[in-house]
Amino acid sequence: MREPDELSLFALRLEATGAPYMITGATAAILYGQPRVTNDLDVVLALDDTSRGALLRVFPETEFYVPPESVIRAEQARHQRGHFNLIHHETGYKADLYLAGADPLHAWALPRRRRLRWSDELEVVVAPPEYVVLRKLEFYREGGSAKHPLDIRSIQETTGVDEAAMAPWLQRMNLGELWREIKAL
């Protein structure tokens, strides 16, 4: 029997909620760039009351750690940075769910997400590469981790990005100089 992979455990269930979602972070960087190891799955999720109920049904507590519904509701009430995680009991795989809320970059990226093939059996919904690069620039500025510039360069070289689409966000997020520095590496 084939071992379950992290992406399949979560993506199939996220599809079943009917809520718009997109995979981002390291997994998106892997899909758009070069393979590397990651410890979790990052997902942006537009969660409303109906899809919250579906989420609770498709991630049963017998198989997953799921925060109490009251915690999920509290995170939904945040306009930005709502977050919780789900953990598969048997494997320890974890998904960090970031709620779309009123974040303007999430609102821009969700309609631009892409379906990519993960395996013969699975296609997943992934944030556009421009969003992934913008967030990685932001995280690099905040934390300085060397993995972010490597991911950014890999995405740029393997998949490419639409710089014209990124330009207003680079300015709005004050990331233009950092983008130029990383491109020059």
N, C-alpha and C positions, 0 to 999 in steps of 0.2 A: 504494500500500500504506500502510495506517495505521501510524503510529509506535507501537511498543509503549509502554505506560505502566507505570510502576514497580509499581503495585499488581498489575496482571495478571501481570507477570513473576514475581512472588513468590507471590501468593495462590494461584494455580492449583497451583503446585508444593507449597505448604504443605498445601493440601487433600489432595494425593496422598500425603502422608506418613502420614495417618491420625492424627497427633498433635493433641491439642487446642491451638489457638492463638487469639490475638486480637490484632487490630491496635489500637495505642494511639498515644499521642503526638500529633504535629501532624496526622497523617492522620485519626485519630479525631476530633480537634477540628474538622477541616475537615468531616467527615461530619456531625457533630452541631451545628456552628455555621456560621461564615462561611469562605468560601474564602480561602486565603492560600498563600504559597509555602513549601515545605518542601524540605529537602535529602536526606532519607532516609525510610525506612519503619521504624517501630518496631513490633516484634512480641514478645509474650510467648508462649513456647512451652513446653509440657509435654513434654519430650523423654525418652523411655526408650531402652533399647538397641535395640529393634525399630524404633522410629521414627527413631533415629539412622541406621540402615542405609538406611531409605527416604529420609531427607533427603539422604544422600550420593548416592543413585541419581538423585533428581529434580533435583538441582542439580549437573549434571556439570561437572567441572573444565574441560572444553573451552569452556563457556559462562560459568562463574562462578568467581570466586575463592572458594574454600572452604578454611577452615583445615584443617590435617591432622587426621585422626581423633583422634590423641592429644590435641590441643588441645581438641577438642570434648568428649572424655571427661573431661579435667581440669576443664573448665567445668561439666560435668554433676555432678561430684563436689562442687562447692560447694553448701552448703545455701542460700545466698542470693547474689544478684548475679552468677550465672553469665552470661556474655555472649560473643558472638562476632558477626562480621558476614559477610555474603555480598555479593559485588559482581558485577554483570553486566558482563562484559568489554566488550561492544560499546557499551553506553550509559553505563556508569559508575554506573548506579543502584545504590544500596546499601540493604541491609536490616540493621538492628541487631536481633539476636535476643537477647532477655533470657529466660533459662531460669527457669521457674516455681519450681523447687527447693522449698524449704520456706517460701517467703515467704507469710505468712498473707493478705496482701491479694490476691496472685495467686490463692490457693486460694479466696478469697471471690468474686473476679470471674469466674474461668473458667466456672463454671456459669451465670453471669448474662449472658454475652456475647450479642451480637445479630447476626443476619444483616441486612446492609443492601445495597441495590442501589448499585453503583458505576457501572455502565453497562448498556446493553441486554443485554450478554453475560455480565456478571459480578456476582455477589453476593459480599460478603466478610464475614468474621466480625470483629466489632469489640467491643472492651471496652465494658462498660456506661458510660454517661456519668458516673456517680458515681465510678467508678474513675479515669477520665480526669481529672476535676476533682481528686480526692484527690492523684493523682500530680503534677499541675500545681501544686497548692498546695505540695506538698513540694519540687518543683524551684524554685519561686519563692522559698521560704524559704531554700533552699540557695544559689541563684545570683543572684536578684534580676532576672532578665530580664523586661522589660516585656511580652514576648509571652504569658507565662503568664496574667496577669490578663485580658488581652484575650481569650484563648481561653476562659478560665473564664466570663467574662461572656457571650460569644457562645454557648457551650453552654447556659448557664442561660437565656438569652433565646430561643434557637431551639428547643432540644429539651426543656430542663428537666431537673431532677434530683430524685430522691427524697431529700429531706433527712433523713427518718427513717432511711433505710437508711445514709446517710452519718454520722449522729450518733455511733454508737459508734467509728467510724474517726477522725472528727475529734478525739474525745477521746483515743483511744488513741495517735494520731500527734501530739497536741498542736498541732492545726491550727485549732481552733475560733475563736480570735481572728482569725487571718488570714482565715478564711472570712468572718467577719462584716465585716471591713474591706473585702474585695473586693466583697461584696454591697452595701455602702453607697456604693461609687463611683458 
